[in-house]
Amino acid sequence: MTRLVADPERGTKAVGTGEFVEYPVQMVLKSIGYKSLPIDGVPFDSKQGIVPNSAGRVLTGVNAQKDSVVPGLYVCGWLKRGPTGIIGTNLTDAEETFNSLAQDYLSLQPAAAGTAGSGLKQLLQRRGKHVVDHRAWERLNSYEVQQGEKEGSARIKCVSLDDMLRVAHPR
């Protein structure tokens, strides 16, 4: 749990109360918070809690010029602008970042064949996490659509993790 306290630089900030609540869930995706954390190897402004950027293009450092970008690295949301705004603000941010990526697309060097995402996949596998790549997602999507057709619906979702993994990764 947190409580909000006055902060002379940011107006307010969240401070932990030491009280914790546990919920029995299968997965947690953190999408809210009050301050972003740095990512190894990515420039970070610890005072503002953001990745320095220009229209979503990650800059080479906190005080870098707007044209001094890390090629192929982009940011959006609170990591881009700090903990402000509402869901709609994140959508506008994402559009700006996507537009930057689209403008840069032709000048970006493609990843070596077969390496894109492989580091993340290996990390997740080492940690014992289930990986659902695009091919596996297509199997799941197709299955859900087929089940929906049988019932006169657009799709019937697999709602349990076990069912999703069984369909995505048939034996």
C-alpha positions as CSV (number, residue, x, y, z in Angstrom):
1,M,0.0,0.0,0.0
2,T,1.1,3.6,-0.5
3,R,0.2,7.0,0.7
4,L,0.7,10.3,-1.1
5,V,2.9,12.9,0.5
6,A,3.9,16.5,-0.5
7,D,7.1,16.7,-2.5
8,P,8.5,20.2,-3.2
9,E,9.8,19.2,-6.7
10,R,6.9,17.0,-8.0
11,G,3.9,18.1,-6.0
12,T,3.2,14.7,-4.5
13,K,4.9,11.4,-4.4
14,A,3.8,7.9,-3.3
15,V,5.5,6.5,-0.2
16,G,5.1,2.8,0.9
17,T,3.2,2.3,4.1
18,G,4.8,-1.1,4.9
19,E,1.4,-2.8,4.5
20,F,1.1,-5.5,1.8
21,V,-1.9,-7.2,0.2
22,E,-1.6,-10.5,-1.6
23,Y,-3.9,-11.7,-4.4
24,P,-3.9,-15.3,-5.8
25,V,-3.4,-14.6,-9.5
26,Q,-1.7,-16.4,-12.5
27,M,-0.1,-13.3,-14.0
28,V,0.6,-9.6,-13.1
29,L,1.3,-6.9,-15.5
30,K,2.5,-3.7,-13.9
31,S,1.0,-0.7,-15.8
32,I,0.6,1.8,-13.0
33,G,3.0,3.5,-10.7
34,Y,4.5,6.7,-9.6
35,K,8.1,6.6,-10.8
36,S,9.8,4.6,-13.5
37,L,13.0,2.7,-12.8
38,P,16.1,2.6,-15.0
39,I,16.8,-0.3,-17.4
40,D,20.4,-1.5,-17.7
41,G,22.1,0.1,-20.7
42,V,19.4,2.6,-21.4
43,P,20.0,6.3,-20.6
44,F,17.9,7.4,-17.7
45,D,17.1,10.7,-15.9
46,S,16.8,9.6,-12.3
47,K,15.6,13.1,-11.2
48,Q,12.6,13.0,-13.5
49,G,12.2,9.2,-13.6
50,I,12.2,9.2,-17.5
51,V,14.3,8.0,-20.4
52,P,15.5,11.2,-22.1
53,N,13.9,11.3,-25.5
54,S,12.8,13.4,-28.5
55,A,9.3,12.5,-29.7
56,G,9.9,9.0,-28.3
57,R,13.4,8.5,-29.8
58,V,15.7,7.6,-26.9
59,L,18.5,10.2,-26.6
60,T,22.1,9.2,-25.9
61,G,22.1,10.9,-22.5
62,V,20.3,13.1,-20.1
63,N,21.7,16.4,-21.6
64,A,22.0,15.1,-25.2
65,Q,21.0,17.2,-28.1
66,K,17.6,16.3,-29.7
67,D,19.4,14.8,-32.7
68,S,21.7,12.6,-30.6
69,V,19.6,9.5,-30.5
70,V,20.1,5.8,-29.9
71,P,19.2,4.2,-33.3
72,G,16.3,1.9,-33.1
73,L,15.4,2.5,-29.4
74,Y,12.1,4.2,-28.6
75,V,10.1,4.9,-25.5
76,C,6.5,5.8,-24.6
77,G,4.2,6.2,-21.6
78,W,5.4,7.3,-18.2
79,L,8.9,6.2,-19.0
80,K,8.8,8.8,-21.7
81,R,7.2,11.7,-20.0
82,G,6.9,10.9,-16.2
83,P,3.9,10.0,-14.1
84,T,1.3,12.3,-15.5
85,G,-1.8,12.1,-17.5
86,I,-4.5,9.5,-18.1
87,I,-4.9,6.5,-20.4
88,G,-5.7,8.9,-23.3
89,T,-2.4,10.6,-22.7
90,N,-0.6,7.3,-23.1
91,L,-2.3,6.7,-26.4
92,T,-1.2,10.1,-27.7
93,D,2.3,9.4,-26.5
94,A,2.3,6.0,-28.2
95,E,1.1,7.6,-31.5
96,E,3.9,10.2,-31.4
97,T,6.5,7.4,-30.7
98,F,5.1,5.2,-33.4
99,N,5.2,8.2,-35.9
100,S,8.9,8.6,-35.0
101,L,9.5,4.9,-35.6
102,A,7.7,5.0,-38.9
103,Q,9.7,8.0,-40.0
104,D,13.0,6.2,-39.1
105,Y,12.0,2.7,-40.4
106,L,13.8,2.8,-43.7
107,S,17.1,4.0,-42.1
108,L,17.1,1.4,-39.3
109,Q,19.4,-1.6,-39.8
110,P,17.5,-4.9,-39.6
111,A,18.5,-7.4,-37.0
112,A,20.5,-10.4,-38.1
113,A,18.2,-13.1,-39.4
114,G,16.7,-15.1,-36.6
115,T,18.1,-13.0,-33.7
116,A,15.3,-10.5,-33.2
117,G,13.8,-11.3,-29.8
118,S,16.0,-14.3,-29.2
119,G,17.7,-12.8,-26.1
120,L,14.4,-12.2,-24.4
121,K,13.1,-15.7,-25.3
122,Q,16.2,-17.3,-23.9
123,L,16.0,-15.2,-20.7
124,L,12.4,-16.2,-20.2
125,Q,13.1,-19.8,-20.8
126,R,16.0,-19.7,-18.3
127,R,13.6,-18.3,-15.8
128,G,11.2,-21.1,-16.4
129,K,8.6,-18.9,-18.1
130,H,6.3,-20.0,-20.9
131,V,7.0,-18.3,-24.2
132,V,4.2,-17.8,-26.7
133,D,5.8,-16.6,-29.9
134,H,3.8,-15.3,-32.9
135,R,3.3,-18.8,-34.4
136,A,1.9,-20.1,-31.1
137,W,-0.3,-17.0,-30.8
138,E,-1.7,-17.7,-34.3
139,R,-2.6,-21.3,-33.2
140,L,-4.4,-19.9,-30.1
141,N,-6.2,-17.2,-32.2
142,S,-7.3,-19.7,-34.8
143,Y,-8.6,-22.1,-32.1
144,E,-10.6,-19.4,-30.3
145,V,-12.1,-18.3,-33.6
146,Q,-13.0,-21.9,-34.5
147,Q,-14.6,-22.4,-31.1
148,G,-16.6,-19.2,-31.6
149,E,-17.9,-20.3,-35.0
150,K,-19.2,-23.5,-33.4
151,E,-21.3,-21.3,-31.0
152,G,-22.3,-18.6,-33.5
153,S,-19.8,-16.1,-32.0
154,A,-16.8,-14.2,-33.2
155,R,-14.6,-16.2,-30.8
156,I,-14.6,-18.0,-27.5
157,K,-11.6,-17.0,-25.4
158,C,-9.4,-19.5,-23.6
159,V,-9.5,-18.0,-20.1
160,S,-7.1,-20.2,-18.1
161,L,-3.4,-20.1,-18.6
162,D,-3.3,-23.9,-18.8
163,D,-5.8,-24.0,-21.7
164,M,-4.0,-21.2,-23.5
165,L,-0.6,-23.0,-23.3
166,R,-2.2,-26.3,-24.3
167,V,-3.6,-24.8,-27.5
168,A,-0.5,-22.6,-28.2
169,H,1.9,-25.5,-27.7
170,P,0.2,-28.8,-28.7
171,R,2.2,-31.9,-28.0
